[in-house]
Amino acid sequence: TTPTYILLGFVYLQGASLSPTLLGASNISTGSATPADLNDVSTMFFFTRQLGNTFGVTAATVLFDRRMTFHSSRLLDVANRIDPTVTRTLSTYSSLIHRNGGPGSVPGFGALQVFQANVITQSRLLSFIDIYFGMAVLVGFGLLLLVITRFRFKNGPHCFHVW
């Protein structure tokens, strides 16, 4: 039910924030390389980035599928527990389909399909929320690690320049 222009705004902000992040990561990884080694360092950076992208997309897809299965089963379990509400909802869907569907429609089956579509939509939404929350936790953990290593090696040598 979220308007498309709001979703497009957030997708645009996500893409706009990804560009400086990737540029900063490549500058950090290649910033301390000598000109003679720059080609090897940048090749290794792009190979590692692509490898991480491949594993990350695969992991996110598997996680999304598992979380969607989990949320679907939980939503249907809750629907079975609050049976009178679900029965009322299905009868409302059936009466709408019977009234607007014409003589060839099967109201009971159509109501179940509408209910199933609602469950699938809700479980997808909850799965996306879970995945983005997990990514936010990983980013927080990475920033914490960055701060800890920055203070730990404050006077010593660095493998790369943080800031």
N, C-alpha and C positions, 0 to 999 in steps of 0.2 A: 504493500500500500504506500510505500515511500515514493514520492514523485521522482521521475527520471532525472530532472535537472539537478536535484540534490545529490543523487548518486553519481551523476557525471562530474559534479564539482569535487566530490571526494576522490574519485578515480583520477581526475586531473591533478589534484594535490599529491596523491601518492606517486604518480609518474614524475611530477615536478620535483619531488624530494628525492627520488631515486637517482636522478642525473647527477646532482652534486655529490651524492654519496659514492657513486661509482668512480667519479672523477677524483674525489679525495682518496679513495682506497688505492687507485692506481698511482697517484702522486706519492702516497706514503710508501708503497712497495717499491717504486722505482726511483724515489727521490735521492737515496744515498748511493745509488749505483754509479760506478765510473762509466764514462762514455764507451769504453771498450766492452763492458759487460752489460750495457743497457739492453741490447737485443736479447740476450739470454734471460735476463731478469724479467723483461716484459713478456716474453714467451711463456715463462714459468707462471707469471701472474695470470695471464689470460687462460692458460691451461687449467690452473687451479680454480679460477673463477667459473669456468665452464663446467668443470667436474662438480663443483659445489652446486651450481645451478641444476645439473642433471639429478644429483642426489636429493636436492631440496624439493624439486618439483615432484619426484617420485614419492618422497616421504610425505609431502603435503597431500598428494592424491590418495595414498593409502590411509593416511590419518583422516582425511575427509570422508572416505567411504566407511571406515570403522565408526567414526562419530555419528554419521548419518544413520547407520544401522542401530547404534545404541539409542539415539534420540527417537527413532521411529518406534522401537520396541517400548521405550519408556512412555511415549505419548499414547500408544495403543493400550498399554497397561493401565494408564490413568483413565483412558476412555472406558475401559472395561469396569473400572471401579466406580465411575460416576455414570453408570448405565442409564438412569432416567434422563439425564441431560443429553446424552448422546442419542438416545431414542427419540427425544423431542426434536433434536436438530435434524436427524435423518428423516423424520416424518415431515418436517418443514421443507427440507430439500425435495422429498417425494411429491409433496403437494405442489411445489413450484414447477417441478418437471412435468407433473400430470396436467397442470393448468396450461403451461406454455409449450409443452413438447408435442402435442398432437396425439392422434390415435395410435401411431406406430411406436411410441416411446414406452420404455419399461421403467416406471418411476423408482421402484426399489433398487434396481441395479444402477440407475443413474445417480441416485442419492449416495450409494456406496462409492461410486467413482468420484463424486464431488468431495466426499469426506476424505477419501484416500488422497486426492490431490491436495487438500488442505494439510493433511498430516505430512506429506512429502515436502511441501513448501516450508512448513514450520521446522521440520527436521533439517532441511538444508540451511535455513537461517541460523539455527542453533549450532550447526557444524561449522559454518563460517565464523561465528562468534568464537567458538572454541579454538579454531586454528589461529585467528588473529590474536586472541589472548595468549596462546602459547608462544607466538612470535614475539609479542611484547615482553613476556617473561624472559625469553632468550636474549632479547636486546638489553633488557635490564641487567641480566647476568653478565653479558659481554661488557657493558659499561662499567659494572662493578669490578670485573677483572681488569679492565683497562686502568681504572683509578688505582687499584691495588698495585699493579705492576709499575705504574708511573711513580708512586711513592716509594716503592721498594727499590727501584733502580734510579733514584733521583740523582745521585752523584756518580753512579757507575755507567758503564757503556750501555748503549741501547742497540737493539737489533734493527729497529726502525724508528723513525721520528713520529711521535704521537702528535705533538703540537709545538 
